[in-house]
Amino acid sequence: MIKVYDDNVDNEKVKVFVITKEGKIHTVTIGNHAISKKAGIQFYVDKNVAEQLDKVDISINGFKPILELKEGQTIELPQKNEKEKEIERLERELRELRDAE
């Protein structure tokens, strides 16, 4: 099962808006600036999942979305460049220094 979020507090998630019709998925809209004029279910996923949503089956259990990989599919994880890795290392060191106080 793929992680689904209720909010985008860290501004690193992507909004998915699903409209159902007769109990089945009718329309899927992806993007944080997308606005629907119809009733539906909104949730957030990681950016790499949003970019590969075609590899996922979406079902709704009550008002909770469930995302599962289609058979034979895999979600590719994003590759970090050297600059991103260095930023993460420095942020980790900064947290450790702050925690040591």
C-alpha positions, 0 to 999 in steps of 0.5 A: 500500500502506498502512503497517503497524507491528509495535509501538505504541511511541509509543502513537499506533497502533491494534491490528488483530487478524485471524483467518483461516479456510481461508486467508481473513480470517474476523474483524477486531478493532480496538482497543488493549484488544481481546483475542482467545482465538483464534490470529491475526495482530496488527499496528498501523495509524495511527488514521485508517486504523483508523477507515476500515478498511472502505475497505481490503482485507486480505491475508496474505502468510506472516505479514505483513499487506498493506493496500491501498485498495479501488478508488475509495476514499481514506483521509481524513487527520485535520485538525489544529486550531489548538492541535495546530498550535501544539503541533507548532510549539513542539515543533519549535522546542524540538528545534531549540534543543536541537540547537543546543547 
